[in-house]
Amino acid sequence: MTGGLRYRIGFLFAAGGLGLCGYAGLQWRALPHYSEDDLKASTELNLQIDLARQGVRTQPAPEQMESLRQRERAEIDAEVGAQRDAVLRWLAAGLALLALAGGQAVMIRLSTPAT
């Protein structure tokens, strides 16, 4: 591999890594920040929608309402977590490319004869 190609590959890794990290930063900043009150309100709203879909005849018993509420909350928490995990995957990919660029720079330095 020629010296110029090695530098280009390292530069591409670094540029791609910085680009992915920047994109992840923008996505992280765009993530909504939900308060506990927002999550509770969303849980209640989703529970009421589910109960309305079931109809009047198939309403759950009052002792089942808390388990349904907990299930709705778990679904909401999972969705919020999935959004956060997607952003973290972009960040991890960018950091991996930056690590490859650093490794490429070290290899160039080690394989170049001293003058």
OpenMM code with the backbone's topology and positions (N, CA, C; nanometers):
from openmm import Vec3, app, unit

residues = "MET THR GLY GLY LEU ARG TYR ARG ILE GLY PHE LEU PHE ALA ALA GLY GLY LEU GLY LEU CYS GLY TYR ALA GLY LEU GLN TRP ARG ALA LEU PRO HIS TYR SER GLU ASP ASP LEU LYS ALA SER THR GLU LEU ASN LEU GLN ILE ASP LEU ALA ARG GLN GLY VAL ARG THR GLN PRO ALA PRO GLU GLN MET GLU SER LEU ARG GLN ARG GLU ARG ALA GLU ILE ASP ALA GLU VAL GLY ALA GLN ARG ASP ALA VAL LEU ARG TRP LEU ALA ALA GLY LEU ALA LEU LEU ALA LEU ALA GLY GLY GLN ALA VAL MET ILE ARG LEU SER THR PRO ALA THR".split()
positions = [
    Vec3(0.0847, -0.1166, 0.0000),
    Vec3(0.0000, 0.0000, 0.0000),
    Vec3(0.0895, 0.1233, 0.0000),
    Vec3(0.0591, 0.2169, -0.0838),
    Vec3(0.1417, 0.3369, -0.0901),
    Vec3(0.1095, 0.4285, 0.0270),
    Vec3(0.2043, 0.5178, 0.0570),
    Vec3(0.1869, 0.6089, 0.1696),
    Vec3(0.0677, 0.7008, 0.1538),
    Vec3(0.0433, 0.7506, 0.0312),
    Vec3(-0.0681, 0.8420, 0.0081),
    Vec3(-0.2027, 0.7753, 0.0310),
    Vec3(-0.2132, 0.6495, -0.0084),
    Vec3(-0.3386, 0.5760, 0.0108),
    Vec3(-0.3647, 0.5509, 0.1591),
    Vec3(-0.2596, 0.5246, 0.2323),
    Vec3(-0.2747, 0.5032, 0.3769),
    Vec3(-0.3298, 0.6281, 0.4452),
    Vec3(-0.2784, 0.7421, 0.4072),
    Vec3(-0.3275, 0.8680, 0.4651),
    Vec3(-0.4731, 0.8937, 0.4273),
    Vec3(-0.5068, 0.8615, 0.3035),
    Vec3(-0.6463, 0.8825, 0.2589),
    Vec3(-0.7428, 0.7931, 0.3350),
    Vec3(-0.7040, 0.6690, 0.3563),
    Vec3(-0.7915, 0.5776, 0.4310),
    Vec3(-0.8091, 0.6267, 0.5749),
    Vec3(-0.7008, 0.6671, 0.6366),
    Vec3(-0.7101, 0.7217, 0.7725),
    Vec3(-0.7969, 0.8462, 0.7772),
    Vec3(-0.7806, 0.9322, 0.6775),
    Vec3(-0.8633, 1.0528, 0.6724),
    Vec3(-1.0102, 1.0179, 0.6543),
    Vec3(-1.0403, 0.9191, 0.5695),
    Vec3(-1.1799, 0.8780, 0.5498),
    Vec3(-1.2399, 0.8214, 0.6788),
    Vec3(-1.1618, 0.7409, 0.7501),
    Vec3(-1.2101, 0.6891, 0.8783),
    Vec3(-1.2391, 0.8032, 0.9752),
    Vec3(-1.1465, 0.8986, 0.9837),
    Vec3(-1.1646, 1.0107, 1.0768),
    Vec3(-1.2828, 1.0977, 1.0366),
    Vec3(-1.2947, 1.1265, 0.9073),
    Vec3(-1.4062, 1.2103, 0.8615),
    Vec3(-1.5401, 1.1399, 0.8846),
    Vec3(-1.5451, 1.0118, 0.8543),
    Vec3(-1.6686, 0.9367, 0.8777),
    Vec3(-1.7031, 0.9292, 1.0253),
    Vec3(-1.6019, 0.9067, 1.1088),
    Vec3(-1.6250, 0.8990, 1.2533),
    Vec3(-1.6737, 1.0307, 1.3105),
    Vec3(-1.6107, 1.1402, 1.2681),
    Vec3(-1.6557, 1.2716, 1.3160),
    Vec3(-1.7966, 1.3029, 1.2663),
    Vec3(-1.8247, 1.2642, 1.1435),
    Vec3(-1.9582, 1.2868, 1.0896),
    Vec3(-2.0646, 1.2102, 1.1661),
    Vec3(-2.0362, 1.0825, 1.1953),
    Vec3(-2.1333, 1.0029, 1.2702),
    Vec3(-2.1493, 1.0534, 1.4138),
    Vec3(-2.0401, 1.0939, 1.4750),
    Vec3(-2.0497, 1.1492, 1.6113),
    Vec3(-2.1289, 1.2800, 1.6115),
    Vec3(-2.1069, 1.3623, 1.5107),
    Vec3(-2.1837, 1.4865, 1.5002),
    Vec3(-2.3314, 1.4605, 1.4784),
    Vec3(-2.3617, 1.3626, 1.3921),
    Vec3(-2.5015, 1.3268, 1.3677),
    Vec3(-2.5664, 1.2738, 1.4957),
    Vec3(-2.4921, 1.1906, 1.5690),
    Vec3(-2.5453, 1.1381, 1.6948),
    Vec3(-2.5692, 1.2512, 1.7942),
    Vec3(-2.4800, 1.3501, 1.7956),
    Vec3(-2.4995, 1.4643, 1.8846),
    Vec3(-2.6248, 1.5430, 1.8502),
    Vec3(-2.6478, 1.5619, 1.7222),
    Vec3(-2.7694, 1.6328, 1.6804),
    Vec3(-2.8948, 1.5533, 1.7161),
    Vec3(-2.8889, 1.4222, 1.6952),
    Vec3(-3.0042, 1.3389, 1.7292),
    Vec3(-3.0270, 1.3359, 1.8798),
    Vec3(-2.9194, 1.3336, 1.9579),
    Vec3(-2.9324, 1.3330, 2.1039),
    Vec3(-2.9978, 1.4618, 2.1520),
    Vec3(-2.9568, 1.5707, 2.0897),
    Vec3(-3.0135, 1.7005, 2.1271),
    Vec3(-3.1613, 1.7105, 2.0898),
    Vec3(-3.2002, 1.6413, 1.9824),
    Vec3(-3.3391, 1.6457, 1.9365),
    Vec3(-3.4304, 1.5505, 2.0145),
    Vec3(-3.3719, 1.4601, 2.0935),
    Vec3(-3.4557, 1.3688, 2.1718),
    Vec3(-3.5417, 1.4477, 2.2698),
    Vec3(-3.6680, 1.4127, 2.2806),
    Vec3(-3.7523, 1.4822, 2.3790),
    Vec3(-3.7158, 1.4388, 2.5202),
    Vec3(-3.7280, 1.5298, 2.6116),
    Vec3(-3.7013, 1.5023, 2.7520),
    Vec3(-3.8358, 1.4986, 2.8245),
    Vec3(-3.8747, 1.3802, 2.8664),
    Vec3(-4.0041, 1.3620, 2.9314),
    Vec3(-3.9887, 1.3700, 3.0825),
    Vec3(-4.0777, 1.4450, 3.1448),
    Vec3(-4.0801, 1.4486, 3.2912),
    Vec3(-4.1636, 1.3308, 3.3409),
    Vec3(-4.1564, 1.3073, 3.4690),
    Vec3(-4.2344, 1.1984, 3.5272),
    Vec3(-4.3845, 1.2238, 3.5092),
    Vec3(-4.4268, 1.3489, 3.5169),
    Vec3(-4.5680, 1.3820, 3.4959),
    Vec3(-4.6106, 1.3524, 3.3525),
    Vec3(-4.5221, 1.3809, 3.2559),
    Vec3(-4.5523, 1.3503, 3.1159),
    Vec3(-4.5700, 1.2004, 3.0965),
    Vec3(-4.4824, 1.1224, 3.1575),
    Vec3(-4.4907, 0.9773, 3.1429),
    Vec3(-4.6173, 0.9220, 3.2089),
    Vec3(-4.6526, 0.9765, 3.3245),
    Vec3(-4.7755, 0.9316, 3.3907),
    Vec3(-4.8990, 0.9664, 3.3075),
    Vec3(-4.9008, 1.0874, 3.2529),
    Vec3(-5.0142, 1.1286, 3.1706),
    Vec3(-5.0250, 1.0425, 3.0454),
    Vec3(-4.9126, 1.0118, 2.9840),
    Vec3(-4.9131, 0.9272, 2.8655),
    Vec3(-4.9589, 0.7854, 2.8993),
    Vec3(-4.9178, 0.7363, 3.0140),
    Vec3(-4.9611, 0.6045, 3.0575),
    Vec3(-5.1120, 0.6008, 3.0757),
    Vec3(-5.1660, 0.7003, 3.1433),
    Vec3(-5.3109, 0.7043, 3.1647),
    Vec3(-5.3875, 0.7184, 3.0333),
    Vec3(-5.3370, 0.8020, 2.9439),
    Vec3(-5.4024, 0.8207, 2.8155),
    Vec3(-5.4024, 0.6916, 2.7349),
    Vec3(-5.2888, 0.6239, 2.7293),
    Vec3(-5.2821, 0.4975, 2.6563),
    Vec3(-5.3706, 0.3911, 2.7194),
    Vec3(-5.3779, 0.3899, 2.8510),
    Vec3(-5.4646, 0.2945, 2.9202),
    Vec3(-5.6110, 0.3207, 2.8865),
    Vec3(-5.6507, 0.4464, 2.8854),
    Vec3(-5.7895, 0.4799, 2.8520),
    Vec3(-5.8216, 0.4448, 2.7069),
    Vec3(-5.7264, 0.4650, 2.6182),
    Vec3(-5.7482, 0.4289, 2.4773),
    Vec3(-5.7644, 0.2786, 2.4636),
    Vec3(-5.6799, 0.2016, 2.5319),
    Vec3(-5.6914, 0.0557, 2.5260),
    Vec3(-5.8231, 0.0071, 2.5842),
    Vec3(-5.8660, 0.0682, 2.6943),
    Vec3(-5.9936, 0.0286, 2.7545),
    Vec3(-6.1107, 0.0637, 2.6634),
    Vec3(-6.1017, 0.1771, 2.5943),
    Vec3(-6.2084, 0.2150, 2.5025),
    Vec3(-6.2149, 0.1191, 2.3835),
    Vec3(-6.1015, 0.0692, 2.3399),
    Vec3(-6.0996, -0.0271, 2.2285),
    Vec3(-6.1607, -0.1595, 2.2686),
    Vec3(-6.1446, -0.1974, 2.3955),
    Vec3(-6.1992, -0.3249, 2.4409),
    Vec3(-6.3513, -0.3236, 2.4463),
    Vec3(-6.4084, -0.2097, 2.4658),
    Vec3(-6.5533, -0.2008, 2.4735),
    Vec3(-6.6026, -0.2116, 2.6162),
    Vec3(-6.7324, -0.1880, 2.6334),
    Vec3(-6.7929, -0.1845, 2.7665),
    Vec3(-6.8053, -0.3246, 2.8251),
    Vec3(-6.8307, -0.4231, 2.7422),
    Vec3(-6.8563, -0.5583, 2.7931),
    Vec3(-6.7304, -0.6288, 2.8430),
    Vec3(-6.6174, -0.5915, 2.7931),
    Vec3(-6.4943, -0.6629, 2.8291),
    Vec3(-6.4026, -0.5781, 2.9164),
    Vec3(-6.4582, -0.4912, 2.9979),
    Vec3(-6.3762, -0.4086, 3.0870),
    Vec3(-6.3104, -0.4984, 3.1920),
    Vec3(-6.1814, -0.4734, 3.2230),
    Vec3(-6.1127, -0.5556, 3.3233),
    Vec3(-6.1630, -0.5235, 3.4641),
    Vec3(-6.1355, -0.6158, 3.5513),
    Vec3(-6.1724, -0.5975, 3.6922),
    Vec3(-6.0858, -0.4870, 3.7524),
    Vec3(-6.1362, -0.4196, 3.8562),
    Vec3(-6.0571, -0.3108, 3.9181),
    Vec3(-5.9200, -0.3560, 3.9688),
    Vec3(-5.9087, -0.4827, 4.0119),
    Vec3(-5.7776, -0.5275, 4.0603),
    Vec3(-5.6779, -0.5509, 3.9463),
    Vec3(-5.7259, -0.5606, 3.8235),
    Vec3(-5.6373, -0.5768, 3.7074),
    Vec3(-5.5881, -0.4432, 3.6514),
    Vec3(-5.6488, -0.3362, 3.6933),
    Vec3(-5.6138, -0.2045, 3.6381),
    Vec3(-5.4684, -0.1666, 3.6654),
    Vec3(-5.4188, -0.1983, 3.7840),
    Vec3(-5.2800, -0.1619, 3.8159),
    Vec3(-5.1806, -0.2393, 3.7295),
    Vec3(-5.2091, -0.3665, 3.7044),
    Vec3(-5.1182, -0.4441, 3.6186),
    Vec3(-5.1236, -0.3926, 3.4751),
    Vec3(-5.2411, -0.3516, 3.4282),
    Vec3(-5.2515, -0.2919, 3.2944),
    Vec3(-5.1759, -0.1593, 3.2880),
    Vec3(-5.1860, -0.0813, 3.3937),
    Vec3(-5.1153, 0.0467, 3.4006),
    Vec3(-4.9635, 0.0249, 3.3980),
    Vec3(-4.9178, -0.0756, 3.4710),
    Vec3(-4.7743, -0.1053, 3.4716),
    Vec3(-4.7266, -0.1543, 3.3353),
    Vec3(-4.8099, -0.2312, 3.2674),
    Vec3(-4.7733, -0.2790, 3.1337),
    Vec3(-4.7643, -0.1629, 3.0348),
    Vec3(-4.8590, -0.0698, 3.0435),
    Vec3(-4.8546, 0.0484, 2.9558),
    Vec3(-4.7294, 0.1309, 2.9830),
    Vec3(-4.6955, 0.1477, 3.1104),
    Vec3(-4.5765, 0.2249, 3.1462),
    Vec3(-4.4503, 0.1562, 3.0936),
    Vec3(-4.4470, 0.0236, 3.1016),
    Vec3(-4.3313, -0.0503, 3.0512),
    Vec3(-4.3169, -0.0326, 2.8996),
    Vec3(-4.4280, -0.0296, 2.8283),
    Vec3(-4.4236, -0.0079, 2.6831),
    Vec3(-4.3708, 0.1319, 2.6507),
    Vec3(-4.4145, 0.2300, 2.7257),
    Vec3(-4.3685, 0.3678, 2.7025),
    Vec3(-4.2200, 0.3794, 2.7341),
    Vec3(-4.1774, 0.3203, 2.8458),
    Vec3(-4.0353, 0.3239, 2.8819),
    Vec3(-3.9498, 0.2524, 2.7777),
    Vec3(-4.0025, 0.1433, 2.7223),
    Vec3(-3.9285, 0.0703, 2.6194),
    Vec3(-3.9135, 0.1544, 2.4925),
    Vec3(-4.0172, 0.2266, 2.4563),
    Vec3(-4.0099, 0.3116, 2.3365),
    Vec3(-3.9104, 0.4260, 2.3549),
    Vec3(-3.9133, 0.4884, 2.4711),
    Vec3(-3.8183, 0.5963, 2.4995),
    Vec3(-3.6758, 0.5405, 2.5011),
    Vec3(-3.6581, 0.4244, 2.5604),
    Vec3(-3.5261, 0.3608, 2.5639),
    Vec3(-3.4773, 0.3217, 2.4256),
    Vec3(-3.5688, 0.2780, 2.3388),
    Vec3(-3.5298, 0.2407, 2.2024),
    Vec3(-3.4809, 0.3622, 2.1248),
    Vec3(-3.5451, 0.4760, 2.1443),
    Vec3(-3.4991, 0.5982, 2.0781),
    Vec3(-3.3600, 0.6366, 2.1252),
    Vec3(-3.3371, 0.6268, 2.2537),
    Vec3(-3.2067, 0.6609, 2.3105),
    Vec3(-3.0999, 0.5616, 2.2637),
    Vec3(-3.1348, 0.4331, 2.2573),
    Vec3(-3.0390, 0.3322, 2.2129),
    Vec3(-2.9995, 0.3516, 2.0669),
    Vec3(-3.0936, 0.3950, 1.9838),
    Vec3(-3.0614, 0.4188, 1.8431),
    Vec3(-2.9568, 0.5288, 1.8296),
    Vec3(-2.9706, 0.6336, 1.9082),
    Vec3(-2.8726, 0.7433, 1.9043),
    Vec3(-2.7373, 0.6945, 1.9554),
    Vec3(-2.7374, 0.6135, 2.0589),
    Vec3(-2.6119, 0.5627, 2.1128),
    Vec3(-2.5415, 0.4696, 2.0143),
    Vec3(-2.6178, 0.3974, 1.9309),
    Vec3(-2.5549, 0.3142, 1.8277),
    Vec3(-2.4832, 0.3993, 1.7245),
    Vec3(-2.5425, 0.5132, 1.6851),
    Vec3(-2.4756, 0.6041, 1.5924),
    Vec3(-2.3465, 0.6571, 1.6543),
    Vec3(-2.3533, 0.6919, 1.7801),
    Vec3(-2.2344, 0.7429, 1.8494),
    Vec3(-2.1266, 0.6349, 1.8574),
    Vec3(-2.1659, 0.5133, 1.8893),
    Vec3(-2.0688, 0.4039, 1.8979),
    Vec3(-2.0039, 0.3770, 1.7621),
    Vec3(-2.0811, 0.3846, 1.6557),
    Vec3(-2.0243, 0.3648, 1.5221),
    Vec3(-1.9238, 0.4743, 1.4898),
    Vec3(-1.9557, 0.5971, 1.5249),
    Vec3(-1.8635, 0.7073, 1.5012),
    Vec3(-1.7361, 0.6924, 1.5814),
    Vec3(-1.7486, 0.6527, 1.7069),
    Vec3(-1.6301, 0.6330, 1.7901),
    Vec3(-1.5452, 0.5170, 1.7396),
    Vec3(-1.6100, 0.4134, 1.6871),
    Vec3(-1.5349, 0.3010, 1.6308),
    Vec3(-1.4543, 0.3457, 1.5090),
    Vec3(-1.5151, 0.4280, 1.4240),
    Vec3(-1.4414, 0.4789, 1.3080),
    Vec3(-1.3261, 0.5694, 1.3506),
    Vec3(-1.3466, 0.6488, 1.4545),
    Vec3(-1.2365, 0.7316, 1.5050),
    Vec3(-1.1237, 0.6452, 1.5617),
    Vec3(-1.1597, 0.5354, 1.6263),
    Vec3(-1.0572, 0.4440, 1.6770),
    Vec3(-0.9805, 0.3804, 1.5610),
    Vec3(-1.0507, 0.3449, 1.4537),
    Vec3(-0.9824, 0.2915, 1.3355),
    Vec3(-0.8890, 0.3955, 1.2747),
    Vec3(-0.9322, 0.5201, 1.2722),
    Vec3(-0.8464, 0.6269, 1.2194),
    Vec3(-0.7222, 0.6429, 1.3061),
    Vec3(-0.7388, 0.6357, 1.4368),
    Vec3(-0.6237, 0.6429, 1.5263),
    Vec3(-0.5291, 0.5252, 1.5058),
    Vec3(-0.5855, 0.4059, 1.4889),
    Vec3(-0.5036, 0.2882, 1.4619),
    Vec3(-0.4295, 0.3003, 1.3298),
    Vec3(-0.4980, 0.3549, 1.2313),
    Vec3(-0.4339, 0.3773, 1.1015),
    Vec3(-0.3183, 0.4763, 1.1152),
    Vec3(-0.3361, 0.5802, 1.1936),
    Vec3(-0.2292, 0.6788, 1.2140),
    Vec3(-0.1098, 0.6159, 1.2846),
    Vec3(-0.1365, 0.5308, 1.3830),
    Vec3(-0.0276, 0.4632, 1.4534),
    Vec3(0.0466, 0.3695, 1.3590),
    Vec3(-0.0277, 0.2974, 1.2777),
    Vec3(0.0365, 0.2042, 1.1836),
    Vec3(0.1204, 0.2785, 1.0794),
    Vec3(0.0721, 0.3916, 1.0343),
    Vec3(0.1506, 0.4722, 0.9392),
    Vec3(0.2803, 0.5164, 1.0067),
    Vec3(0.2663, 0.5607, 1.1298),
    Vec3(0.3842, 0.6106, 1.2030),
    Vec3(0.4848, 0.4987, 1.2274),
    Vec3(0.4348, 0.3801, 1.2633),
    Vec3(0.5248, 0.2695, 1.2923),
    Vec3(0.5873, 0.2099, 1.1669),
    Vec3(0.5158, 0.2123, 1.0545),
    Vec3(0.5672, 0.1489, 0.9341),
    Vec3(0.6529, 0.2434, 0.8486),
    Vec3(0.6527, 0.3721, 0.8810),
    Vec3(0.7356, 0.4677, 0.8065),
    Vec3(0.8762, 0.4668, 0.8635),
    Vec3(0.9756, 0.4455, 0.7788),
    Vec3(1.1128, 0.4448, 0.8299),
    Vec3(1.1544, 0.5834, 0.8767),
    Vec3(1.2311, 0.5862, 0.9831),
    Vec3(1.2800, 0.7130, 1.0375),
    Vec3(1.3866, 0.7705, 0.9454),
    Vec3(1.3837, 0.9002, 0.9271),
    Vec3(1.4830, 0.9634, 0.8380),
    Vec3(1.5824, 1.0431, 0.9159),
] * unit.nanometer
topology = app.Topology()
chain = topology.addChain("A")
for resn in residues:
    res = topology.addResidue(resn, chain)
    for name in ("N", "CA", "C"):
        topology.addAtom(name, app.Element.getBySymbol(name[0]), res)
